[in-house]
Amino acid sequence: MAESNGNDVNVLGSWARPFVFRPKSALSLKSVNFEYVEEI
């Protein structure tokens, strides 16, 4: 079984992609634990 880091959702994105801000804002507003993973 994989280790749980306490995050419910992983958000994949890049700093140059503006459509990542909406899900991050919505998850924060709803108090959902998430981890932002920067794509390379």
QUIHUDA-V491795 format. One record per residue. OMEGA is omega in radians with two decimals (999 if undefined). D_CENTER is the distance of its C-alpha to the mean C-alpha in Angstrom with 1 decimal. Layout:
BEGIN
((OMEGA D_CENTER) (OMEGA D_CENTER))
END
This chain:
BEGIN
((-3.12 21.7) (3.09 18.5) (3.09 17.6) (3.11 15.1) (3.11 13.1) (3.14 12.6) (-3.14 9.0) (-2.98 9.1) (2.96 6.0) (3.12 4.5) (3.10 2.9) (3.13 6.3) (3.12 8.1) (-3.09 11.1) (-3.09 12.5) (-3.10 15.2) (-3.05 13.4) (-3.10 13.6) (3.08 12.1) (-3.08 8.5) (-3.11 9.5) (3.11 10.4) (3.12 7.5) (3.12 5.8) (-3.13 9.5) (3.13 10.1) (3.10 7.8) (-3.14 9.3) (-3.14 12.5) (3.14 12.6) (3.07 11.9) (3.09 9.4) (3.11 8.2) (3.07 4.6) (3.10 4.4) (-3.13 3.8) (-3.12 6.6) (3.07 9.3) (3.11 11.7) (999 15.3))
END
